[in-house]
């Protein structure tokens, strides 16, 4: 965990340099209205704002309806932090935008509780004041890197925060997915697909497919089969030091590989997918008094009371 704290002399020097703040906003009426207000608030505090309003994904790319200044294709290292106004999907888009840069990120929820939102929109300005004064901590969230090879030639390398998913088409037969861990054969999953998820992604598609919930501080990678033909194929947690290699049997066809549900490509038996822990985690801003378990209980609608 990183702690950002400055002495009086450092604060004085810091006030002389404008902070560049990233602002990624869901294309939603409430979020856009709050973003306009928040951008004006930041400008009054002599911050530079790099803003993008996210439209529905098109081809896995960030789409925007308005930029407050030239919005780079990728984030730049000089960004102080990124505020994400929207849901978990918007946060995943923003995480993909920052790439391998470990820029602190804060999710601000609108509507239903999101697993990746640290605060609600009604608390935004109070929280933002503390952040621009450098009074915050960050908590690293593991990312995965997936490298896709075709006949031993690298054709795609993608980093994800939630998961990598192998899915068969609606009319395709069961997929046959050969899986190795650290060059040791594990099994051939005969299933509708396979999910490889981070602890952060344990509450996404993997959970819906019967996978476990894992606290983000736990080191591990989850392998969850989707509707396996063999009922003894259960979700498996492996060390985050593991290298997972996947191949599709020639018996399989109409197979897609997706990254965080936002980008995908068709794969065949000519492809080999290697998944490992990424070297650059997402640095999520953590607020005092906020607890992961509170979000978990609210999102999963757990009930009960203390005795």
N, C-alpha and C positions, 0 to 999 in steps of 0.2 A: 504494500500500500504506500502510495506517495503522499507526502504532506507538503503543501505549499504555504509557507509563512515567510513574511518579510519584516525586517526591522524598519525603524523610522527613516533611516537614510535610504534604504532600498525603495520605500514607498515614495519618497520624494523624487527619486530618479524615475520611477515607474510612471508617475503622473505626467512626465514630460514626453512620454512615448505613447502614441495612440495604439490601443489594443485592436487587433483585427478579429472580429467575432463572426463566426459562421452561423447562419440562420437557415435551417432547412424546414420547410413548412408544408404540411399536408394541404391539398387543394380542397379545403373545407371552409364553409362560411365563417364558423366560429374561430377556427385556427387562423385564417387570413386576417380577420379583424383584429385579433389579439396580436398577430405578428406586426401589423402596421403600427399599432400602439407601442409595441415593444421596440421596434426599430427606431422610432422617434425618441423613445426613452434612452436608448443606447447612444444615439447621435448627440443628445444633449450632454452626455457624459464623455464626449470626445472619443468615442469608439468608432472605428471603421467597420461597416457591416457588409458582409458578403452573403447575399440572400438568394435562395432558390425556392420557388413554390413548386411542389411536386404534383404533377399530373399523373394519371394512371400510367403504369409502366408500359413502355413500347420497346420491345426488343431488349429488355433488361437495362435500358439506359435511363438516367435521370432526365425527366422531361420538365421543363419549367415554363410558366406563363409570365414570369416577371423576375428581373434581376435588379438588385439595388446598385450593383456595379458588375463589371465583367465577371461572370461566374466561370471559373476554370473547370476544365473537364475533370481534373483531379484536384483535391485539396492541396494547399501549399503549406510548407512547414512553419510559416510565420503566423498561422492562425493560433490565437490564444486558447480558444475553445469553440465548441459547436453546440448550439441549442437546437433541439429537434422538437418542433411543435406538431404533434400528431400521434398516430398509433405506432404499434410495433413495426408495421410494414415500412412506415416512413423512417423509423430509426434504422432499420436494416439497409434502406437505400442510402442513408447518410453514412453508415459504417462502411459501405462499399465505396462511397465517394472518397472517404479519407484514406482508403487503401492501407498501406503499411505504416502510415504515420500514426504515432501514438498521441493524438490530439485529444484532450479531455472532452467528453461528450455528456450532455444532460438531456434526458427525455422528459418532455412535458406533456402530460396526457390531456386529451379532450374526450369527453364521453366516458365509455367503459374503461375500467382499469386495464392497463397494459403491463405485461411483465417487464418491459424495458424502460418504462417511465419511472423516474425517480421522484417527480413532484407533479402537482396538479396546477392547472393554469391560474387559479386564484392566488397561488403562492409565488408566481413567476418573478415578480419584481423584487420581492424581498430576498429570494434565493439568488437572483442575478446580482444584486448589490454585493452580497458576500463573495460571489465568484469573481467579479471584476476587481474586488479588493484582495484577491488571492487567498481568501479564507475558505479553503475547501480541501477535501481529500479525493483521491481517485482509487478505484478498485479495478484490478485487471480482469477482463473477461477473455477466456481462451478463444482463439480462432483456429480454424482448420484450413490447411492448404490442400487443394486437390489438383493433381497434375494428370492430365489425360494424354496418353500416348497412342499413336497409331503406327503399328509395325516398328515400335521402338523410337519413333520420332515424336517429340513433344509438340502437341497441337494446341493445348490450352492449359493455363495455370490460373486458378481462381482461389481467392481467400473468402471464407464464409464465417459468419458469427453464429448462426444457428445450425445449419445442417446441409449435407449433400444427400440427395435422394435419387435412387434408381427406381423408375416407374415403368410399368408396361402400359401399352395402349389399351383403350377400352375393350377392343375386340381381340386382343392378343392372348395367346396361351400363357400359362405360368412361365415366369422368367426363371432361368437356371443361372444362378450367380455364384461362380467359384470365388471363394474368399480365403485369402492367406493373411496371417498376422506374423510379421517379422520373418517372412520367407518360409513359414511353416503353414501347411495347409490346414484350414479350420473345418470348412464344410462347403457343400454346394447347397445354397438356399434355393428351394423350389417355392416360389412365392409370387405375390403380385408386385413385389419390389423390396428395396432395402434402404434403410435410413441410417446414416452415420452422423451422429449429432454431438455437439459440445454440451457441457452442463447447462449453458444458457439455453441451448436448443432443446433441452430435455422437456421443457414445458410447451413445445410447439408440436410439430407433426408426430414426433416420436411418442409423445404422451398419448395422442389420439390412437396410435397403433399399439398401445399397450406397454410402452416403455416406462422406465422408472423416472421419478423426479429426482434430480441431483442438484444440490446446492452449488452455486457458481464457484465457490471456493474449493470444491472437491476436484482433484486432478483425475481426469478420466475421459474416455471417449465411449460413446454408447453406440452399439450396433443393434438395430431393431428391425427384424423382418416384418414386412407388411403382408398380413394374411398368409402365413406360411402353410404349405400343404402338409408338412409334418409338424404335428402339434408339439413335439419335443424341441423344435427350434424356438428358443426363447430369447428375449433381449439379453445382451451381453455387455458388460462394462469391462473395458480393457484399459491398461495404463495409458496416460497421454504421451508416453514415450514410444508407443507402438506405431509401427508402419503397417497400414492396412492396404492390401492389394486386391483389386477386384477385376474379374474377367467375366464376360458374358458368354455363355455357351452358344455354339453355332445353332443349337436347337431354338434359341430365342430370337425374336424379331420384334420390331416396333417398340424399341426400348429408348427411353429418354433419361438423361442425367440432368438434374436441376440443382442450382446453387442458391440457397436461401429462398427458394421459390420465386426468384426474380430473373433468373437467366438459365438457359438450358441448351442442350444440344443432343442430337440423336447419336446413339452409340451402337456398335456392333461387336461381333466376336473379334474383330481386328483391333479393338481398343483395349487398353490396360489403364486402370485408374488407380493411382497411388494417393492415399490420404494420410496426412500426418499433421501433428500439431503445428500451427503457424508460429513463426518467430516473433510476431508483433501482436500482442493482445490489444483489444479495445480498452481504453482507459475511461471507464464510466465514473462520472462524478457521483460521489456518495454524500448524502446529507445527514447531519446529526439527527438522531431520533427516528430515522427511517429503517425499517427492518424487512428483510426479504420475506420472512414468514408472514408478515401482515399482507403483503401483496399476494402471496401464494394462497392464503386463506380467502381473501376477497375474490380473487380470480376463479378459484376452484369451488367457491361457495361452500367451504367447509363450515359446519355448524358445531354446536356443542358449547359447553361452558365449563369453567373451572369449578371443582368441588370445594 
